[in-house]
Amino acid sequence: MSLLAQPPVAAFAAKLMQRMLAVASRRAGGRGSIAAWHARLPEFTCTTRELTIPTSVAPARAVLYLPAETDGTPPPIHVNFHGGGYVMAETALDDSLCRVLAVEAGVAVLNVDYVVAPQHPFPAPPHQAFEVVRWAAEHGSEHGWDGGRLTVGGQSAGGGLAAAVARQSLEQDGPSIALQVLHYPPLDLATNARDKKAAIAKPMLRPWMGDIFNSAYIPDPKQRADRLASPALPSDTADLTGIAPAVVITAEYDLLKNEGVRYADRLRTAGSLVEHHDVTGADHGYDNNDEDRAREVYLRIAGHVRRAVDAKAS
């Protein structure tokens, strides 16, 4: 076991990363600042407001993105979970995606500031995420959306949480989810990052990152095989028939691509795969650095979301 994989060290490193992100976010004009994230894809504009969602884990702050007024009919709702290895808390990372979805799919978007590790280790984040989605389904009339037309999604760790939400909804007779969108998600935390293979020699995600993220999020290695953390693990053989329809998006050079492909195949067997799309020539988090590719894929996601909620209305 590497030094960074030891839970106390991983927790310390994760907290240091959180502090560094907070400093970068506040830096005016900096590449990693909140202002910089909000400046991306400026052609997509909508109004926003903040909400606080009660859950048994902790209150969850969320930013609500609202589509343009139409005929007065409440829009569908999409719940988004941002990435960050289950340890970084920054909803602004997904601001441009949320705006694209609101404008192009005509949905209200809840961009959720969920709890992160090491302060809130597994299973707190997936449990809170499910409670947030259930709340969104039940309280739409109070906030101006149609909770009966509901989709979920996320990028990187957020995609892992969206998959966990769909699984819990299947198992607990939860709200009907018209679509789950899993964008370069981690779906196998039980396999050491050093044993995963990428198509290039030096992918963006490195083994030391996996040591920090996985050990801070799930300190006990035995828990990493849990279905809410590793649904792509071959040992998880539960029948997924009836799980929410899914779009799985992988990146060709991503260290996580193979587990995304495995889970897409599993969803296909269950009859729930809408599309598996592999972004060629791209690595993990490609959309943070390539606005043209981000726009292309975000519009693809928006098309899927719009079709899913339109089908739910018919």
N, C-alpha and C positions, 0 to 999 in steps of 0.2 A: 504494500500500500504506500502510495506517495505521501509526502508530508501534507500536501494540500487536500488530500482525500480524508485526512483525519478530521472528524466532525468539529472539534474545537477550533482547529486552524481554518477549516473551511468557513465556519461561522464568522471568525474574525475577518477573513478576506472578503466575505460577502458584505459585511458591514462597511468595510473600507471602500468597496466598489460603490455602495449606496451613497456614501459621503462624496465620492468623486463625481458621481452622476448629479448629485444635488448642486455641487459647485458649478459644473458645466452647464446645468440647466439655467442657472441664474446669471451666467456670464452674458452680458449684452452683446449681441452680434456674433457670438461664438457659434461654431458649426454645430455643437451639441446643445445649443440653448433652446429654450421653449420657443422663442421668437423665430428661430431658424426652422423648427419643425412646422410651425404654423404658416410659414412663408412658402412651403412646398405646394405645388399644383394650385396656384392662386386662382385659376379659372373656375374652380369649384368652391362656391360660397354658400353658406347657410347660417341660420341663427343657432345659438347654443345657450344652454343654461345648465346650472349645476343642480344635482339632486343628491340626497343622502338616503341610501337604501338600508333599512334595518335587517340585520341577520343575526343568527345566534353566535356567530364567530366574532363579529365586530361590525359597526356601521361601515357601509361601503360608499365612498364618494363616487359619483359618476357624472360624466359630462353628457348631456343630452343634445344631440344634433337633430334639428328639425328640418324636414323638406319644405319647399315652398308651398304656400297655401294652394289647395286645389278646389274641390267642390264642397269643402267642409267635412268630408268623410275622414275619420281618424286614420292616419297612415299605419301600416304594419310596423312592427318593432324588430330591430336587429340588435342583439346584445354582443358586444365586442370585448374580447380580452386581449390586452397588449402582451408583447413578448418581454424578455428580460431574464430568462433562465430561472424563473420562479423566485428571484431575489431582487430584481430591479423594479421599482415602482414609478412609472412615468407614462401617464396616459397620452401625453403630447406626441409620443413616438408614432401613434396611430391616427393623429389628427387628420392627415390628408386622406387616408383610407376612409375614415368615417364621413368626411365631407363628400367624397366620391359616391359612397353608398347612399347618402341622403339625397344627393342631387340626381343620380342616375337610376337608382332603384326605387326612389320615392318612399323610402322608409325612414322612420325615426330611428336613431342609433344611440344606444346607451354604451358609452365607452367607460368601462368599469375600472376603478382604482382598487383592485382586490388586495387582500393581505398577502404579504410575501415573507419568505424565510430569510434569515433564521429566526426572526421574531415570531413568525407563525409557520411552523413546519407542517409538512404533510401529516394528516389529510385536510388541514384547515382550508387551504386555497380551493381545492375542488368542491368541498362541501359548501363553502361560502358562495362559490360561483353558481352552484345549483340553486341555492336559496335565492340568489339575485335573479336568475332566470325565472324561477317560479313566481317571485314577486312581480316581475315584469309582465308575466302572463295574467296575473290576477288583478293588477292595479292600473291597467291602461286607461280605463274610463276616468280616473282621477287626474291623469297627467296628459291626456290628449293623444293616445295611440290605441291601436287595436291589438290587445293581447292575444287574441285568437289567431292572429297571423304573425307567427313568431319564428325568427331564425337566430342562429348563434354562430359565432366564428371567432377566430383568433390567429395571430401570427406567432410562430415559434412557441414559447411556453404557453402563450394564449391559445394556440391551436390544441395543445395538450389538454388545457382546461376545457375547451369547447368539446373535445372528444369525451372527457370525463363527465361533463354535463349531460351529453346525449346518452351515455351509458347509465347514469343514475336515473334519468328520466325513463329509460326503458325498464329498469329494474323496479322502480318505485311508482310506476303508473303516473309519472309526472306530466307536465304540460306537453301538448303536442308541438313538436318542433318540425317546421316545414323544411329546414335545411341546416346542416352543420357544415361550416367551411373551415377546413384545416389547412393552414398555409405554412409550409415547411415546419411541421410540428415535431417535437420530441415525443416519441411513442414507445420507447424502450429504454428506461432508465436503469434496468437491471444489468444490461450489458455494458461493460467498461468502455469508455470512449476510445481507449487504446486498441480495443478489439474491433472497432468499427472501421470500415474502409470507405474512403472517398475516391472520386475519379481523378483527383489531382493530388499532388504530393503535399501541398500545404493549404488545406481548406481553411476557411475563416474560423470555424470552431476548432479549437485545439484541445488535446486531452486535459491539459491543466484547467481549462474552463469547465470541462465536465466534472473534474474532481471537486471544484468549488461549488458549482451549482447543485450537483447531485447530493453531495454530502451535507451541504447547508440545508437543502430542501428535505431530504430524507436521510437523517443520520444513520439509521439502522439499515444496512444493505439488504437484509431479508425483506424489508417492506417495499423495496423498489420493484418487486415483481407484482405488486398489487395492480389490479385491473384498471384503477383510476390513474395509475402512473405509467404503466407499460402494457397497453392493450395490444401492441404489436408483438409481444413476447409469445413465442410458440406455445408455451405452457398454458396460456390463457385460451382455452378451447370452448368457452361458453357459447351457446347459440345466440347470435346477434340478430336473428330474424326479427324485424319490426323496429330496429333502431332507426333514428332519423336519417333521411336521405343525406348523402354526403358528397361534397366536392373536396378532393384532396389535391393540394398543389405542392409539388416537390421542386427542388432546384438541382440541376444536373451535377454540380460539383459539391453539393452539401454533404457533410459527414452524416447527416440524418436522413439522407434520401432513401437508403435501403429499408429502413423501418417504416417510412412513409409508404413505400411501394408495397411492403408486406401487409400493412393495414388496409391499404386500398384494395388489395386482393381479397382480404378477409371480408371487407364490406361488399365487394362484388359478389362473393359467395353467398352472403346474407341477403342479396337482392337490394342493397341500399346505396350502391355507388352510382352517383349521377355522372361524375367525371373524375378521372385522374389526369391532371395536366402537369407535365414536367417542363420547367422553364429551362430551355437549353442555354448553355454557356453562362449559367448563373450559379452563385454560391449562396449560402445562408445569409439572409438579411440583404439581399441584392437590392431590394426596393428602397433601402435607406440611402443608397449612393447613386442610383440610376433612375432619374425621374421619368424618362421615356418608358423604360421597362415597367416601372411601378404603375404608370398610368395605364399601360396596356393590360396588365394583370388585374389591377383594381377594377377596370371596366369589365373585364371578363367575370370577376366575382359579382359585380353589381348586376350583370345580366342574369346570372344564376339566381341571385337573391330575388330579383324582380319576378322571374318566371315561377319561382317556388311560392311566393306569396300570392301571385295572381292565380295560380292553380288552387291555392287554399281558399280563395274567395269564390271560385266557381263551383 
